[in-house]
Amino acid sequence: MNYNSLENIKENSTFYQFLEIEQDSHHEKVRFFENNKNSIKSMDFDFRIFVWCDYALSVFEIGRYQEFIKLSDELIPLVVEENIYEIRGISIYEALLFRKAASLFNIHQYEEAEYVFSELCKIEKEPVNKKAWKKAKYRILKSSVRFMEAISVLFFIATAVIIAVELLIVVTLYPDYSAMMEKIRIVTFGFGMLSILMTELYIKLKTHKDYKELMNKK
């Protein structure tokens, strides 16, 4: 966008006021946009889309994730249709897509977030995209194996009960059974830990396998 070639600078003065705001002053950008919506709507398209995209990124940065998702759904098709590649030196399509996925993740919509991150991984094999996809995938798989967590909790509860029985009854009344109770306690605790380790190993292997399949579809 060649700003200096525009003749109607006065009509787009709101744009230049917006540019004066510090890049990292996200709250100020959001306030400015929301206080000047009518002026922004009347600006030339190139100016309007610049401000709109920059505003959307700031909405994400201040944690208004639900609102950002709606904005991204409006902006993503628009930047594709109008061939808008960069805003402030940022690849705007990827930036909007990544933040949409991150917003979905932050509001616990993990399956939707995983899908958007997977599309990003296909577009650009960046470590940050891979890491984000794996994080979303981990949450999905973790929720699918809740029963394993329940099993491990049961083993830990059993261990706690055994310790209580051992201390309150066995040590005092049946000291000959102390060694046996200790072995049972170690076994139940071991099964609890094994359940946790097996769950984490399954998630890690499944995530690795699914990521390879995702890249093969690229």
Rosetta blueprint (number, residue, H / E / L):
1 M L
2 N L
3 Y H
4 N H
5 S H
6 L L
7 E L
8 N L
9 I L
10 K L
11 E L
12 N L
13 S H
14 T H
15 F H
16 Y H
17 Q H
18 F H
19 L H
20 E L
21 I L
22 E L
23 Q L
24 D L
25 S L
26 H H
27 H H
28 E H
29 K H
30 V H
31 R H
32 F H
33 F H
34 E H
35 N H
36 N L
37 K H
38 N H
39 S H
40 I H
41 K H
42 S L
43 M L
44 D L
45 F H
46 D H
47 F H
48 R H
49 I H
50 F H
51 V H
52 W H
53 C H
54 D H
55 Y H
56 A H
57 L H
58 S H
59 V H
60 F H
61 E H
62 I L
63 G L
64 R L
65 Y H
66 Q H
67 E H
68 F H
69 I H
70 K H
71 L H
72 S H
73 D H
74 E H
75 L H
76 I H
77 P H
78 L H
79 V H
80 V H
81 E H
82 E L
83 N L
84 I L
85 Y L
86 E E
87 I E
88 R L
89 G L
90 I E
91 S E
92 I H
93 Y H
94 E H
95 A H
96 L H
97 L H
98 F H
99 R H
100 K H
101 A H
102 A H
103 S H
104 L H
105 F H
106 N H
107 I L
108 H L
109 Q L
110 Y H
111 E H
112 E H
113 A H
114 E H
115 Y H
116 V H
117 F H
118 S H
119 E H
120 L H
121 C H
122 K H
123 I H
124 E L
125 K L
126 E L
127 P H
128 V H
129 N H
130 K H
131 K H
132 A H
133 W H
134 K H
135 K H
136 A H
137 K H
138 Y H
139 R H
140 I H
141 L H
142 K H
143 S H
144 S H
145 V L
146 R H
147 F H
148 M H
149 E H
150 A H
151 I H
152 S H
153 V H
154 L H
155 F H
156 F H
157 I H
158 A H
159 T H
160 A H
161 V H
162 I H
163 I H
164 A H
165 V H
166 E H
167 L H
168 L H
169 I H
170 V H
171 V H
172 T H
173 L H
174 Y L
175 P H
176 D H
177 Y H
178 S H
179 A H
180 M H
181 M H
182 E H
183 K H
184 I H
185 R H
186 I H
187 V H
188 T H
189 F H
190 G H
191 F H
192 G H
193 M H
194 L H
195 S H
196 I H
197 L H
198 M H
199 T H
200 E H
201 L H
202 Y H
203 I H
204 K H
205 L H
206 K H
207 T H
208 H H
209 K H
210 D H
211 Y H
212 K H
213 E H
214 L H
215 M H
216 N H
217 K L
218 K L
